[in-house]
Amino acid sequence: MKGFVKGMALGMVAGAAADMALRTAKGKRTKAGKTMQAVTDVVDNAAASVKHTLGR
């Protein structure tokens, strides 16, 4: 379980870094920007689910 949580944390950090890199007006209109937003949303939802499952 610790490995899973560590992986989730690393994924969130990577997603946040990619989101910050693409958080320009131009980046939001590109296909890559839209894809990264979708990925970030999925990671956020997964993190919320894990947090809920762990009861925190």
N, C-alpha and C positions, 0 to 999 in steps of 0.2 A: 504494500500500500504506500509506503514512503517513496518508493521509486515512481509510482504513478503521480503522486502529489508534486514531486520534484520535476517530473516531466511537464505537468500542467503549468507549474510556475515558470519554467524555461520557455514554454510555448507562449505564455502571456507576455513575458518580457520581449520575446522576438516579435510578437504581434504588435505590441506597443511601439517598438522601435520602427517597424515597417510603417505603422500608421503615422507616426510623427514624420517620417521621411516623405510620405505621400500627402501630407496634410497641407498642400498648397491649393490655390484655386484651380490651377491647371491640373494638378494630380487628381483632384476629385472628379474631373470630367473624363479622364482617360479610362480605358478598359482596365488597366492595371490598378488604378485607384479604386474603381468600383469593386474589383475582385478582392483587393486588400480589405476594403470595408466589410465585404461579406465574410471574409475569413475572420476578421476581428470580431464581428458579431457572433459567429459560431463559437469562437474561443471564449468570449464573454459569457455566452449562454452555458457553455460546458463548465466554466469555472463556477458560475452561480449554482448549477446543478450539483457539482461536487460539494460546494459549501453547504448546500441544503441537506445533502445526503449525510454529511459528517455532523450536521446539527450545529453549525457555527454561524 
